[in-house]
């Protein structure tokens, strides 16, 4: 999944995992501007461990304007991450979150 972590909730994943008949893996490319923690916590309730390497990122897209870039830089800093060389260079970046049994 990419882009869904900003509007999908833990409730969505609970419903999907309750319906699963076999173990599942979930790979999510999550924008660095927010937190995946609530979803990772819900996946843990279903026996999935989530791993992420926040330094290894993938470009999602170029910012549409300076206001969007300013928002992203501020939001990334608010999460405790450094936007230098990533969002400061003009692009949204995502980090891969891999959840597995």
C-alpha positions in Angstrom: 0.0 0.0 0.0 1.1 3.5 -0.5 -0.7 6.7 0.5 -3.4 4.9 2.5 -1.8 5.3 5.9 -2.9 8.9 5.9 -6.6 8.1 5.7 -6.9 4.4 6.7 -7.2 3.6 10.3 -6.4 0.8 12.7 -10.1 -0.2 12.5 -9.7 -0.9 8.7 -6.8 -3.2 9.3 -8.6 -5.0 12.2 -11.5 -5.8 9.9 -9.1 -7.1 7.1 -7.1 -9.2 9.5 -10.2 -10.7 11.2 -11.2 -11.9 7.7 -7.8 -13.4 6.8 -7.7 -17.1 6.7 -3.9 -17.4 6.4 -1.0 -15.4 7.8 -0.5 -12.1 5.9 2.4 -9.7 5.3 1.7 -6.0 4.9 4.1 -3.6 3.1 3.2 0.0 3.5 5.1 3.0 2.1 4.2 5.7 4.7 4.9 9.4 4.2 7.4 10.7 6.8 5.0 13.5 7.7 2.9 11.3 9.9 3.0 8.3 12.2 2.2 4.7 11.4 2.3 3.7 15.1 -1.5 3.4 15.6 -1.7 1.0 12.6 1.4 -0.9 13.7 0.0 -1.3 17.2 -3.3 -2.7 15.7 -1.3 -5.1 13.5 0.6 -6.3 16.6 -2.7 -7.3 18.2 -3.0 -9.8 15.3 0.5 -11.1 15.8 2.3 -9.0 13.2 5.7 -7.4 13.9 6.4 -4.1 12.1 9.9 -3.1 11.1 11.0 0.1 9.4 14.3 1.6 8.4 13.5 5.4 8.6 16.7 6.3 6.8 16.0 4.3 3.7 13.3 6.2 1.9 11.5 6.3 -1.4 10.5 9.5 -3.2 6.7 9.7 -3.5 6.3 12.9 -5.5 7.5 16.5 -5.9 5.9 19.2 -3.8 3.2 21.2 -5.6 4.3 24.5 -4.2 6.5 26.1 -1.4 3.6 26.0 1.1 3.3 22.2 0.7 7.1 21.8 1.2 7.0 24.0 4.3 4.2 21.9 5.7 6.2 18.7 5.0 9.4 20.0 6.5 7.7 21.1 9.6 5.7 17.9 10.0 8.8 15.7 9.5 10.6 17.7 12.2 7.6 17.3 14.5 8.1 13.5 14.2 11.7 13.8 15.4 13.1 13.0 11.9 15.5 15.2 9.9 14.1 16.5 6.6 17.6 17.5 5.3 18.4 15.9 1.9 14.9 14.6 1.6 11.9 17.0 2.0 14.3 20.0 1.9 15.2 18.9 -1.6 11.6 19.2 -2.8 10.0 15.8 -2.5 7.7 13.9 -0.2 9.6 10.8 1.0 8.1 7.5 2.3 9.6 4.9 4.5 8.8 1.2 4.0 7.0 -0.4 7.0 7.0 -4.2 6.8 4.6 -6.0 9.0 5.0 -9.8 9.2 4.0 -12.8 11.4 
